[in-house]
Amino acid sequence: FKYRSVHLEGGFPGNLELSIAYKLTNRNEIVLEYTATTDKPTVINLTNHSYFNLAGCKEAVSNHIYMIKADTITPVDSMGIPTGELVAVAGTAYDYTSPKPAKIRMEEEGKGYDVNYKLSKLPGVLELAAVVVEPISGRVLKAYTTEPGMQFYIPDSNMDYLAGHGGRIYGKYYGFCLEMQHFPDSPNIPHFPTTSLLPGEVYRQVTVYKFETTSE
């Protein structure tokens, strides 16, 4: 797919030429490859907002087992804007450095998740970011990215306006997202990885969602 974002569309400078390829491999992978160029200095931070439910929408995703390769998050203020800090996840409800279900926070605090993790990986290198397991079916999702961050998202709201596989309706906590990205508000926080794109440069991002079973 290709798209041309013309100069000042959405307030962003430059004519941005964007392409994204969705590839299905014989290794049960969905590969997303993004590229973009610009004719004026601009900023760019793209992601994918697909919802997953490895139980086939039969139940909420709170019993899925999550592992996220990240030691820190970028917390936000009351307006949802990152403060610029990096806060360790150890000992908090955001700690998925070892596999565990999400229901602990969701049951105790009545909250989902909407937080950016600073991934423990090399910049620009395709590496494992997260693993999610649905223990009853044995379905496994492994997510890889070249990006430095990942937004972990389980919405609080009822998702009954969405239909999943086979027409099954999503309910509350019925979907999770693993959104590979640069950190939110990076243009305004100098020590965050840059989202600047200059003429002559090429923006590239690769994200892979690989599906397996626990028997594999």
C-alpha positions as CSV (number, residue, x, y, z in Angstrom):
1,F,0.0,0.0,0.0
2,K,1.2,3.5,-0.8
3,Y,0.1,7.0,0.4
4,R,1.3,10.5,-0.2
5,S,0.9,12.9,2.7
6,V,1.0,16.3,1.1
7,H,2.9,19.3,2.6
8,L,1.2,20.5,5.9
9,E,-1.4,17.7,5.9
10,G,-2.3,17.4,9.6
11,G,0.2,20.2,10.2
12,F,3.2,18.1,9.2
13,P,5.8,19.7,6.9
14,G,7.0,18.0,3.7
15,N,5.5,15.8,1.0
16,L,5.8,12.3,2.6
17,E,5.9,9.3,0.4
18,L,4.8,6.3,2.5
19,S,4.6,2.6,1.6
20,I,3.8,-0.4,3.8
21,A,3.9,-4.1,2.7
22,Y,2.0,-6.7,4.6
23,K,3.5,-10.2,4.0
24,L,2.3,-13.6,5.1
25,T,5.0,-16.2,5.3
26,N,5.0,-20.0,5.4
27,R,6.4,-19.7,9.0
28,N,3.0,-18.4,10.2
29,E,4.2,-14.8,10.3
30,I,2.6,-11.5,9.5
31,V,5.4,-9.1,8.5
32,L,4.8,-5.4,8.3
33,E,7.5,-3.4,6.4
34,Y,7.2,0.4,6.4
35,T,9.3,2.9,4.3
36,A,8.9,6.6,3.9
37,T,10.8,9.6,2.4
38,T,10.2,13.4,2.6
39,D,11.2,16.5,0.7
40,K,11.3,18.7,3.8
41,P,12.4,18.1,7.4
42,T,9.5,16.4,9.3
43,V,8.7,13.9,12.0
44,I,7.2,10.5,11.6
45,N,6.2,7.8,14.1
46,L,4.0,5.0,12.7
47,T,2.5,1.9,14.3
48,N,-0.1,-0.8,13.9
49,H,-3.2,-0.9,16.1
50,S,-4.5,-4.5,15.5
51,Y,-6.3,-6.2,18.3
52,F,-5.5,-9.8,19.2
53,N,-7.4,-12.3,21.2
54,L,-5.7,-15.7,21.2
55,A,-8.8,-17.3,22.8
56,G,-10.8,-16.7,19.6
57,C,-13.0,-14.1,21.4
58,K,-14.4,-16.7,23.7
59,E,-13.2,-14.8,26.8
60,A,-11.3,-11.7,27.9
61,V,-7.5,-11.5,27.4
62,S,-6.8,-11.1,31.1
63,N,-5.9,-14.8,31.4
64,H,-3.4,-14.6,28.6
65,I,0.2,-14.9,29.8
66,Y,2.4,-11.9,28.8
67,M,6.1,-11.4,28.7
68,I,7.5,-8.1,27.6
69,K,11.2,-7.5,27.1
70,A,11.4,-4.2,28.8
71,D,12.7,-2.9,32.1
72,T,11.2,0.6,32.0
73,I,8.2,2.5,30.8
74,T,7.6,6.2,29.8
75,P,5.0,7.4,32.3
76,V,2.5,10.1,31.4
77,D,1.0,13.1,33.2
78,S,-2.7,13.8,33.9
79,M,-3.2,14.8,30.2
80,G,-1.7,11.5,28.9
81,I,1.6,13.2,27.7
82,P,4.9,11.5,28.6
83,T,6.8,13.3,31.4
84,G,10.2,12.4,29.8
85,E,11.1,10.1,32.7
86,L,12.0,6.4,32.4
87,V,10.6,4.5,35.3
88,A,11.6,1.0,36.2
89,V,8.8,-1.6,36.1
90,A,10.3,-3.8,38.8
91,G,7.8,-4.4,41.6
92,T,5.0,-2.7,39.7
93,A,1.9,-3.9,37.8
94,Y,3.9,-3.1,34.6
95,D,6.5,-5.7,35.2
96,Y,6.2,-8.4,32.6
97,T,9.9,-9.3,32.4
98,S,8.8,-12.8,33.5
99,P,5.6,-14.3,32.1
100,K,2.4,-13.7,34.0
101,P,-1.3,-13.0,33.3
102,A,-2.7,-9.4,33.1
103,K,-5.6,-10.1,35.4
104,I,-3.8,-9.1,38.6
105,R,-3.9,-5.4,37.8
106,M,-7.2,-5.6,36.0
107,E,-9.0,-7.4,38.9
108,E,-7.3,-5.4,41.7
109,E,-7.5,-1.9,40.1
110,G,-10.2,-2.3,37.5
111,K,-7.8,-0.9,34.8
112,G,-6.5,-2.1,31.5
113,Y,-3.2,-1.1,30.0
114,D,-2.1,1.8,27.9
115,V,1.6,2.4,28.4
116,N,4.7,2.7,26.3
117,Y,7.6,0.3,27.2
118,K,11.3,1.1,26.4
119,L,12.3,-2.2,24.9
120,S,15.5,-3.9,25.9
121,K,17.0,-4.2,22.5
122,L,19.5,-2.8,20.1
123,P,18.3,0.3,18.1
124,G,17.1,-0.5,14.5
125,V,17.6,-4.3,14.9
126,L,14.8,-6.7,14.5
127,E,14.5,-8.4,17.9
128,L,11.9,-10.1,20.1
129,A,9.7,-7.6,21.9
130,A,7.0,-9.7,23.5
131,V,5.5,-13.1,23.9
132,V,1.8,-13.8,24.6
133,V,0.4,-17.3,25.4
134,E,-3.2,-18.4,25.7
135,P,-2.8,-21.3,28.1
136,I,-6.0,-23.2,27.3
137,S,-5.7,-23.3,23.5
138,G,-1.9,-23.3,23.6
139,R,-1.7,-20.5,21.0
140,V,1.4,-18.3,21.1
141,L,2.1,-14.9,19.6
142,K,5.7,-13.7,19.4
143,A,6.2,-10.1,18.4
144,Y,9.4,-8.7,16.9
145,T,10.3,-5.2,15.9
146,T,13.1,-2.8,14.8
147,E,11.5,0.0,16.9
148,P,12.7,1.1,20.3
149,G,9.3,1.1,22.0
150,M,6.0,-0.8,22.3
151,Q,2.6,0.5,23.5
152,F,0.9,-2.3,25.5
153,Y,-2.8,-1.7,25.2
154,I,-5.8,-3.4,26.8
155,P,-8.7,-0.9,26.7
156,D,-11.0,-0.4,29.7
157,S,-14.0,0.2,27.5
158,N,-16.4,-2.4,26.3
159,M,-15.4,-3.5,22.8
160,D,-18.8,-4.8,21.6
161,Y,-18.6,-2.5,18.6
162,L,-15.9,-4.8,17.2
163,A,-16.4,-8.3,15.7
164,G,-13.6,-10.9,15.7
165,H,-13.0,-14.1,13.9
166,G,-16.2,-15.9,13.0
167,G,-18.2,-12.8,13.8
168,R,-17.7,-13.2,17.6
169,I,-18.3,-9.9,19.4
170,Y,-15.5,-8.4,21.6
171,G,-16.4,-7.6,25.2
172,K,-14.6,-5.7,28.0
173,Y,-10.9,-6.6,28.0
174,Y,-11.4,-8.8,24.9
175,G,-8.4,-7.6,23.0
176,F,-4.8,-6.5,23.4
177,C,-2.5,-4.5,21.2
178,L,1.3,-4.7,20.8
179,E,2.0,-1.4,19.0
180,M,5.6,-1.0,17.9
181,Q,6.7,2.6,17.8
182,H,9.1,5.3,18.8
183,F,8.2,6.9,22.1
184,P,5.1,9.2,22.2
185,D,5.9,13.0,22.2
186,S,9.5,12.3,21.1
187,P,9.8,15.6,19.1
188,N,9.4,17.5,22.4
189,I,11.7,15.3,24.6
190,P,15.3,15.5,23.3
191,H,16.6,12.5,25.1
192,F,14.0,10.2,23.6
193,P,15.0,8.4,20.3
194,T,14.5,10.9,17.5
195,T,11.5,10.8,15.2
196,S,13.0,13.3,12.8
197,L,13.1,12.5,9.1
198,L,15.2,14.7,6.7
199,P,15.3,14.8,2.9
200,G,17.6,12.1,1.5
201,E,16.9,9.8,4.5
202,V,14.6,6.8,4.4
203,Y,12.4,5.9,7.3
204,R,12.3,2.1,7.8
205,Q,10.4,-0.1,10.2
206,V,9.8,-3.8,10.4
207,T,7.3,-5.5,12.7
208,V,6.7,-9.3,12.8
209,Y,3.8,-11.1,14.5
210,K,4.7,-14.8,14.6
211,F,2.1,-17.4,15.6
212,E,3.0,-20.8,17.2
213,T,1.6,-23.3,19.6
214,T,3.1,-24.3,23.0
215,S,3.8,-27.7,21.6
216,E,6.2,-26.1,19.2
